[in-house]
Amino acid sequence: MNEFMQLTVELREEILEGCLDRYEHGQKYDRKNYDHFYYIKEETKPLFEKIETWEEDAQAIVHKLPIFPNQIQNTKDNLEIMILHSYFHDVRKKRFMELYHSVMYNLDIVLNQETSS
């Protein structure tokens, strides 16, 4: 459970906050440029792997978590979407922030459950 909590912290601090920073301050990449596509693919591969690991671990211990299986799946999906939007800047800031707050809410529920138990 400690490893899962550490992974949750990493998702929140590294991936989620990294997406927000990249969206607000990062370079906007062109979807049609193959060089950009392959660069982003290589750069994001470890992020997607970490998210996949978190989702698998969360589903395995869902009975110990204060969130439902669909919240776990939605958190994974939203994080993956946010990664792509943070590079391509292809959604309005309002939509990006909705995704951001949704993911943060679910990760905070998991993290706060650990401190209260």
Helices and strands as residue ranges (DSSP letters): H 2-10, I 11-16, H 17-25, H 34-60, G 62-64, H 69-88, H 93-116
